Amino acid sequence: MTTLEQARRAVYDVSPTTRQRAAVHLGTHGDDSHTAELVALLVAEPDFFVRETLTWAVCRHPRVALPHLLAALDSSPGSRVQVLHALSKIQAPEAVARILPFAEDDDPAVAMKAWWALGRTGTPEAAPALLPHLGRGGEEQQRELSRALEQLGEPGVTGLAAALADEEVEVRLHAARALVLVGDPAARPAAAALVAAAEGDEQEVAMVALEALAALDSPEVEPALERLRDGEDRFRSLTAQWLLADRAERRSD
């Protein structure tokens, strides 16, 4: 590629390799006047690797790309996934309202990508769209929701703490797993709820809650672990003993 005009022609070539090279050139050397065209190409592109390169090129000009990407959410479900992928890279809080409906999409691929895009914004407005999906769906969907909640961080922690008291064990377990990923310091507001789960919930939930709790630098942690260590539940006692030793070792490093 030697000129932008050549690259603009080449990005329509029948060869995916040529289209990808052209997208790289436009992303590297083009200005934001090419962004609308790049978004249109992204929506229509059949090749995965070319789409990824076009996504990179589009996200080089996030402010200009944003309205075009939001408009492109009305495209086909397959294209919508890639548009949401691009929006997740831009991480624009002002896009949340437009993305929210897709968190409930009938197509799991669209819904999961919407969760990720919402989580990446880090805004409190994203939490109510993510938390109702706790404990629902298969392993992949639960994993992707956990990743989105990890990205969301502290704005989702109050809801995750409340979910630790849900009547459904699947919801409680998923909330505990998500809090493991959120980690310290963002998950500190959930410390009391994690203590309650570690002490009172059934073993599977309690063990995950213990893992999340032990990672927190909160005053509730040591006394709770000591109570469990000295308690009658042998499995919790051994786990708490190991976690206390691990915390002591980490403090000494």
C-alpha positions as YAML, in Angstrom:
chain: A
units: angstrom
residues:
- id: 1
  name: MET
  ca: [0.00, 0.00, 0.00]
- id: 2
  name: THR
  ca: [1.40, 3.35, -1.00]
- id: 3
  name: THR
  ca: [-1.54, 5.75, -0.79]
- id: 4
  name: LEU
  ca: [-4.74, 6.06, 1.17]
- id: 5
  name: GLU
  ca: [-6.75, 6.01, -2.05]
- id: 6
  name: GLN
  ca: [-5.19, 2.69, -3.03]
- id: 7
  name: ALA
  ca: [-5.98, 1.33, 0.42]
- id: 8
  name: ARG
  ca: [-9.60, 2.48, 0.15]
- id: 9
  name: ARG
  ca: [-9.94, 0.54, -3.09]
- id: 10
  name: ALA
  ca: [-8.08, -2.50, -1.78]
- id: 11
  name: VAL
  ca: [-10.29, -2.85, 1.26]
- id: 12
  name: TYR
  ca: [-13.03, -4.05, -1.14]
- id: 13
  name: ASP
  ca: [-10.77, -6.65, -2.80]
- id: 14
  name: VAL
  ca: [-11.92, -10.27, -3.08]
- id: 15
  name: SER
  ca: [-8.78, -11.42, -1.25]
- id: 16
  name: PRO
  ca: [-9.06, -11.36, 2.57]
- id: 17
  name: THR
  ca: [-5.30, -10.86, 2.82]
- id: 18
  name: THR
  ca: [-5.46, -7.78, 0.63]
- id: 19
  name: ARG
  ca: [-8.43, -6.41, 2.56]
- id: 20
  name: GLN
  ca: [-6.61, -6.94, 5.83]
- id: 21
  name: ARG
  ca: [-3.48, -5.15, 4.62]
- id: 22
  name: ALA
  ca: [-5.64, -2.29, 3.40]
- id: 23
  name: ALA
  ca: [-7.39, -2.06, 6.78]
- id: 24
  name: VAL
  ca: [-4.01, -1.91, 8.52]
- id: 25
  name: HIS
  ca: [-2.92, 0.90, 6.20]
- id: 26
  name: LEU
  ca: [-6.13, 2.87, 6.74]
- id: 27
  name: GLY
  ca: [-5.93, 2.39, 10.50]
- id: 28
  name: THR
  ca: [-2.30, 3.46, 10.58]
- id: 29
  name: HIS
  ca: [-2.31, 6.35, 8.14]
- id: 30
  name: GLY
  ca: [-5.95, 7.35, 7.68]
- id: 31
  name: ASP
  ca: [-7.69, 10.15, 9.51]
- id: 32
  name: ASP
  ca: [-11.14, 10.12, 11.05]
- id: 33
  name: SER
  ca: [-12.77, 10.97, 7.72]
- id: 34
  name: HIS
  ca: [-12.52, 7.24, 6.88]
- id: 35
  name: THR
  ca: [-14.22, 6.05, 10.06]
- id: 36
  name: ALA
  ca: [-17.81, 5.83, 8.83]
- id: 37
  name: GLU
  ca: [-16.71, 3.79, 5.83]
- id: 38
  name: LEU
  ca: [-14.64, 1.50, 8.06]
- id: 39
  name: VAL
  ca: [-17.63, 0.85, 10.32]
- id: 40
  name: ALA
  ca: [-19.76, -0.02, 7.29]
- id: 41
  name: LEU
  ca: [-17.05, -2.40, 6.11]
- id: 42
  name: LEU
  ca: [-16.82, -3.93, 9.58]
- id: 43
  name: VAL
  ca: [-20.54, -4.72, 9.56]
- id: 44
  name: ALA
  ca: [-20.34, -6.41, 6.16]
- id: 45
  name: GLU
  ca: [-16.96, -8.19, 6.46]
- id: 46
  name: PRO
  ca: [-17.22, -12.03, 6.33]
- id: 47
  name: ASP
  ca: [-13.63, -12.86, 7.34]
- id: 48
  name: PHE
  ca: [-12.81, -13.04, 11.06]
- id: 49
  name: PHE
  ca: [-9.24, -11.73, 10.79]
- id: 50
  name: VAL
  ca: [-10.23, -8.86, 8.54]
- id: 51
  name: ARG
  ca: [-13.04, -7.96, 10.97]
- id: 52
  name: GLU
  ca: [-10.56, -7.87, 13.85]
- id: 53
  name: THR
  ca: [-8.27, -5.58, 11.87]
- id: 54
  name: LEU
  ca: [-11.17, -3.34, 10.90]
- id: 55
  name: THR
  ca: [-12.20, -3.21, 14.56]
- id: 56
  name: TRP
  ca: [-8.72, -2.02, 15.47]
- id: 57
  name: ALA
  ca: [-8.81, 0.59, 12.70]
- id: 58
  name: VAL
  ca: [-12.25, 1.84, 13.78]
- id: 59
  name: CYS
  ca: [-11.21, 2.12, 17.43]
- id: 60
  name: ARG
  ca: [-8.28, 4.33, 16.51]
- id: 61
  name: HIS
  ca: [-10.85, 7.15, 16.32]
- id: 62
  name: PRO
  ca: [-13.26, 6.28, 19.15]
- id: 63
  name: ARG
  ca: [-15.15, 9.57, 19.43]
- id: 64
  name: VAL
  ca: [-15.90, 9.69, 15.72]
- id: 65
  name: ALA
  ca: [-16.63, 5.97, 15.52]
- id: 66
  name: LEU
  ca: [-19.07, 5.86, 18.43]
- id: 67
  name: PRO
  ca: [-22.23, 7.21, 16.74]
- id: 68
  name: HIS
  ca: [-21.62, 5.05, 13.67]
- id: 69
  name: LEU
  ca: [-21.16, 1.94, 15.83]
- id: 70
  name: LEU
  ca: [-24.31, 2.69, 17.82]
- id: 71
  name: ALA
  ca: [-26.27, 3.05, 14.58]
- id: 72
  name: ALA
  ca: [-24.78, -0.23, 13.34]
- id: 73
  name: LEU
  ca: [-26.32, -2.11, 16.28]
- id: 74
  name: ASP
  ca: [-29.44, -2.34, 14.11]
- id: 75
  name: SER
  ca: [-27.61, -4.69, 11.72]
- id: 76
  name: SER
  ca: [-27.84, -8.50, 11.61]
- id: 77
  name: PRO
  ca: [-27.10, -10.52, 14.79]
- id: 78
  name: GLY
  ca: [-23.77, -11.73, 13.41]
- id: 79
  name: SER
  ca: [-22.61, -8.21, 12.65]
- id: 80
  name: ARG
  ca: [-24.05, -6.97, 15.93]
- id: 81
  name: VAL
  ca: [-21.60, -9.17, 17.84]
- id: 82
  name: GLN
  ca: [-18.66, -7.49, 16.12]
- id: 83
  name: VAL
  ca: [-20.11, -4.03, 16.67]
- id: 84
  name: LEU
  ca: [-20.52, -4.77, 20.38]
- id: 85
  name: HIS
  ca: [-16.96, -6.07, 20.39]
- id: 86
  name: ALA
  ca: [-15.78, -2.72, 19.02]
- id: 87
  name: LEU
  ca: [-17.89, -0.85, 21.57]
- id: 88
  name: SER
  ca: [-16.30, -2.88, 24.36]
- id: 89
  name: LYS
  ca: [-12.92, -1.56, 23.27]
- id: 90
  name: ILE
  ca: [-14.10, 2.05, 23.22]
- id: 91
  name: GLN
  ca: [-15.60, 1.72, 26.74]
- id: 92
  name: ALA
  ca: [-17.88, 4.72, 26.37]
- id: 93
  name: PRO
  ca: [-20.27, 5.25, 29.33]
- id: 94
  name: GLU
  ca: [-22.62, 7.17, 27.05]
- id: 95
  name: ALA
  ca: [-23.16, 3.98, 25.02]
- id: 96
  name: VAL
  ca: [-24.69, 2.08, 27.95]
- id: 97
  name: ALA
  ca: [-28.33, 3.01, 27.28]
- id: 98
  name: ARG
  ca: [-28.06, 1.85, 23.68]
- id: 99
  name: ILE
  ca: [-26.33, -1.43, 24.61]
- id: 100
  name: LEU
  ca: [-28.65, -2.35, 27.51]
- id: 101
  name: PRO
  ca: [-31.43, -4.03, 25.46]
- id: 102
  name: PHE
  ca: [-28.93, -6.43, 23.90]
- id: 103
  name: ALA
  ca: [-28.09, -7.87, 27.32]
- id: 104
  name: GLU
  ca: [-31.45, -9.68, 27.02]
- id: 105
  name: ASP
  ca: [-31.01, -10.72, 23.38]
- id: 106
  name: ASP
  ca: [-32.33, -14.14, 22.36]
- id: 107
  name: ASP
  ca: [-29.02, -14.85, 20.62]
- id: 108
  name: PRO
  ca: [-26.57, -15.90, 23.38]
- id: 109
  name: ALA
  ca: [-23.60, -14.63, 21.37]
- id: 110
  name: VAL
  ca: [-25.12, -11.15, 21.17]
- id: 111
  name: ALA
  ca: [-26.14, -11.15, 24.84]
- id: 112
  name: MET
  ca: [-22.71, -12.26, 26.05]
- id: 113
  name: LYS
  ca: [-20.94, -9.65, 23.97]
- id: 114
  name: ALA
  ca: [-23.34, -7.01, 25.30]
- id: 115
  name: TRP
  ca: [-22.50, -8.09, 28.87]
- id: 116
  name: TRP
  ca: [-18.82, -7.67, 28.11]
- id: 117
  name: ALA
  ca: [-19.33, -4.26, 26.52]
- id: 118
  name: LEU
  ca: [-21.42, -3.11, 29.49]
- id: 119
  name: GLY
  ca: [-18.92, -4.40, 32.02]
- id: 120
  name: ARG
  ca: [-16.09, -2.62, 30.26]
- id: 121
  name: THR
  ca: [-17.80, 0.74, 30.77]
- id: 122
  name: GLY
  ca: [-17.40, 0.40, 34.55]
- id: 123
  name: THR
  ca: [-20.60, 2.39, 35.13]
- id: 124
  name: PRO
  ca: [-23.26, 1.71, 37.82]
- id: 125
  name: GLU
  ca: [-25.96, 1.79, 35.13]
- id: 126
  name: ALA
  ca: [-24.59, -1.47, 33.72]
- id: 127
  name: ALA
  ca: [-25.05, -3.50, 36.91]
- id: 128
  name: PRO
  ca: [-28.86, -3.97, 36.75]
- id: 129
  name: ALA
  ca: [-28.52, -5.47, 33.27]
- id: 130
  name: LEU
  ca: [-25.88, -7.99, 34.37]
- id: 131
  name: LEU
  ca: [-26.91, -9.15, 37.84]
- id: 132
  name: PRO
  ca: [-30.25, -10.79, 36.88]
- id: 133
  name: HIS
  ca: [-28.32, -13.30, 34.76]
- id: 134
  name: LEU
  ca: [-26.45, -14.77, 37.74]
- id: 135
  name: GLY
  ca: [-26.89, -18.53, 37.92]
- id: 136
  name: ARG
  ca: [-28.57, -18.71, 34.51]
- id: 137
  name: GLY
  ca: [-27.44, -20.40, 31.31]
- id: 138
  name: GLY
  ca: [-24.67, -22.87, 30.63]
- id: 139
  name: GLU
  ca: [-21.03, -22.86, 31.62]
- id: 140
  name: GLU
  ca: [-19.95, -20.52, 28.82]
- id: 141
  name: GLN
  ca: [-22.65, -17.96, 29.61]
- id: 142
  name: GLN
  ca: [-21.86, -18.01, 33.32]
- id: 143
  name: ARG
  ca: [-18.14, -17.62, 32.62]
- id: 144
  name: GLU
  ca: [-18.72, -14.67, 30.30]
- id: 145
  name: LEU
  ca: [-21.03, -12.97, 32.79]
- id: 146
  name: SER
  ca: [-18.40, -13.41, 35.51]
- id: 147
  name: ARG
  ca: [-15.80, -11.81, 33.26]
- id: 148
  name: ALA
  ca: [-18.14, -8.90, 32.57]
- id: 149
  name: LEU
  ca: [-18.76, -8.41, 36.29]
- id: 150
  name: GLU
  ca: [-15.02, -8.52, 36.90]
- id: 151
  name: GLN
  ca: [-14.60, -5.71, 34.40]
- id: 152
  name: LEU
  ca: [-17.46, -3.76, 35.95]
- id: 153
  name: GLY
  ca: [-15.77, -3.96, 39.35]
- id: 154
  name: GLU
  ca: [-17.06, -2.04, 42.37]
- id: 155
  name: PRO
  ca: [-20.33, -0.81, 40.77]
- id: 156
  name: GLY
  ca: [-21.53, -4.43, 40.72]
- id: 157
  name: VAL
  ca: [-20.34, -5.46, 44.19]
- id: 158
  name: THR
  ca: [-23.41, -4.37, 46.18]
- id: 159
  name: GLY
  ca: [-25.61, -6.45, 43.90]
- id: 160
  name: LEU
  ca: [-23.25, -9.42, 44.10]
- id: 161
  name: ALA
  ca: [-23.25, -9.20, 47.90]
- id: 162
  name: ALA
  ca: [-27.05, -9.23, 47.90]
- id: 163
  name: ALA
  ca: [-27.05, -12.22, 45.55]
- id: 164
  name: LEU
  ca: [-25.09, -14.22, 48.14]
- id: 165
  name: ALA
  ca: [-28.36, -14.40, 50.10]
- id: 166
  name: ASP
  ca: [-30.50, -15.46, 47.11]
- id: 167
  name: GLU
  ca: [-32.78, -18.45, 47.64]
- id: 168
  name: GLU
  ca: [-31.27, -20.26, 44.63]
- id: 169
  name: VAL
  ca: [-27.94, -21.95, 45.26]
- id: 170
  name: GLU
  ca: [-26.88, -21.46, 41.63]
- id: 171
  name: VAL
  ca: [-27.21, -17.70, 42.02]
- id: 172
  name: ARG
  ca: [-25.28, -17.67, 45.30]
- id: 173
  name: LEU
  ca: [-22.49, -19.80, 43.86]
- id: 174
  name: HIS
  ca: [-22.19, -17.66, 40.74]
- id: 175
  name: ALA
  ca: [-22.11, -14.46, 42.81]
- id: 176
  name: ALA
  ca: [-19.30, -15.87, 44.96]
- id: 177
  name: ARG
  ca: [-17.33, -16.89, 41.88]
- id: 178
  name: ALA
  ca: [-17.74, -13.42, 40.40]
- id: 179
  name: LEU
  ca: [-16.48, -11.84, 43.63]
- id: 180
  name: VAL
  ca: [-13.36, -14.01, 43.47]
- id: 181
  name: LEU
  ca: [-12.65, -12.40, 40.10]
- id: 182
  name: VAL
  ca: [-13.49, -8.86, 41.23]
- id: 183
  name: GLY
  ca: [-11.01, -9.23, 44.07]
- id: 184
  name: ASP
  ca: [-9.43, -6.65, 46.35]
- id: 185
  name: PRO
  ca: [-9.98, -3.77, 46.80]
- id: 186
  name: ALA
  ca: [-13.16, -3.51, 44.72]
- id: 187
  name: ALA
  ca: [-14.91, -6.43, 46.45]
- id: 188
  name: ARG
  ca: [-14.34, -5.14, 50.01]
- id: 189
  name: PRO
  ca: [-17.95, -3.91, 50.40]
- id: 190
  name: ALA
  ca: [-19.03, -7.57, 50.07]
- id: 191
  name: ALA
  ca: [-16.88, -8.73, 53.01]
- id: 192
  name: ALA
  ca: [-19.76, -9.11, 55.49]
- id: 193
  name: ALA
  ca: [-21.89, -11.02, 52.99]
- id: 194
  name: LEU
  ca: [-18.94, -13.28, 52.17]
- id: 195
  name: VAL
  ca: [-18.41, -13.99, 55.88]
- id: 196
  name: ALA
  ca: [-22.08, -14.98, 56.20]
- id: 197
  name: ALA
  ca: [-21.82, -17.27, 53.17]
- id: 198
  name: ALA
  ca: [-18.56, -18.81, 54.34]
- id: 199
  name: GLU
  ca: [-20.01, -19.54, 57.79]
- id: 200
  name: GLY
  ca: [-23.58, -20.46, 56.95]
- id: 201
  name: ASP
  ca: [-24.03, -21.60, 53.36]
- id: 202
  name: GLU
  ca: [-23.68, -25.10, 52.01]
- id: 203
  name: GLN
  ca: [-20.17, -26.33, 51.40]
- id: 204
  name: GLU
  ca: [-19.81, -25.60, 47.67]
- id: 205
  name: VAL
  ca: [-20.84, -21.96, 48.06]
- id: 206
  name: ALA
  ca: [-18.93, -21.58, 51.33]
- id: 207
  name: MET
  ca: [-15.64, -22.71, 49.81]
- id: 208
  name: VAL
  ca: [-15.87, -20.18, 46.98]
- id: 209
  name: ALA
  ca: [-16.94, -17.47, 49.42]
- id: 210
  name: LEU
  ca: [-13.89, -18.30, 51.55]
- id: 211
  name: GLU
  ca: [-11.63, -17.90, 48.54]
- id: 212
  name: ALA
  ca: [-13.13, -14.50, 47.75]
- id: 213
  name: LEU
  ca: [-13.04, -13.43, 51.40]
- id: 214
  name: ALA
  ca: [-9.42, -14.42, 52.00]
- id: 215
  name: ALA
  ca: [-8.25, -12.14, 49.18]
- id: 216
  name: LEU
  ca: [-9.69, -9.03, 50.85]
- id: 217
  name: ASP
  ca: [-7.78, -6.60, 53.03]
- id: 218
  name: SER
  ca: [-10.73, -5.99, 55.36]
- id: 219
  name: PRO
  ca: [-10.97, -6.14, 59.17]
- id: 220
  name: GLU
  ca: [-13.71, -8.80, 59.05]
- id: 221
  name: VAL
  ca: [-11.51, -11.36, 57.32]
- id: 222
  name: GLU
  ca: [-9.08, -12.56, 60.01]
- id: 223
  name: PRO
  ca: [-11.68, -13.03, 62.79]
- id: 224
  name: ALA
  ca: [-13.98, -14.93, 60.41]
- id: 225
  name: LEU
  ca: [-11.19, -17.23, 59.25]
- id: 226
  name: GLU
  ca: [-10.13, -17.84, 62.86]
- id: 227
  name: ARG
  ca: [-13.70, -18.76, 63.86]
- id: 228
  name: LEU
  ca: [-13.92, -21.20, 60.99]
- id: 229
  name: ARG
  ca: [-10.50, -22.63, 61.77]
- id: 230
  name: ASP
  ca: [-11.61, -23.30, 65.34]
- id: 231
  name: GLY
  ca: [-15.06, -24.55, 64.36]
- id: 232
  name: GLU
  ca: [-16.46, -28.06, 64.15]
- id: 233
  name: ASP
  ca: [-16.77, -28.27, 60.36]
- id: 234
  name: ARG
  ca: [-13.57, -30.09, 59.49]
- id: 235
  name: PHE
  ca: [-13.45, -29.09, 55.82]
- id: 236
  name: ARG
  ca: [-14.01, -25.39, 56.56]
- id: 237
  name: SER
  ca: [-11.57, -25.58, 59.45]
- id: 238
  name: LEU
  ca: [-8.78, -26.98, 57.28]
- id: 239
  name: THR
  ca: [-9.53, -24.52, 54.48]
- id: 240
  name: ALA
  ca: [-9.53, -21.56, 56.87]
- id: 241
  name: GLN
  ca: [-6.29, -22.75, 58.45]
- id: 242
  name: TRP
  ca: [-4.62, -22.90, 55.04]
- id: 243
  name: LEU
  ca: [-5.97, -19.48, 54.06]
- id: 244
  name: LEU
  ca: [-4.74, -17.90, 57.29]
- id: 245
  name: ALA
  ca: [-1.28, -19.33, 56.69]
- id: 246
  name: ASP
  ca: [-1.34, -18.08, 53.11]
- id: 247
  name: ARG
  ca: [-2.35, -14.58, 54.21]
- id: 248
  name: ALA
  ca: [0.45, -14.54, 56.80]
- id: 249
  name: GLU
  ca: [2.97, -15.61, 54.18]
- id: 250
  name: ARG
  ca: [1.81, -12.91, 51.77]
- id: 251
  name: ARG
  ca: [2.11, -10.27, 54.48]
- id: 252
  name: SER
  ca: [5.69, -11.32, 55.17]
- id: 253
  name: ASP
  ca: [6.75, -11.09, 51.52]
...
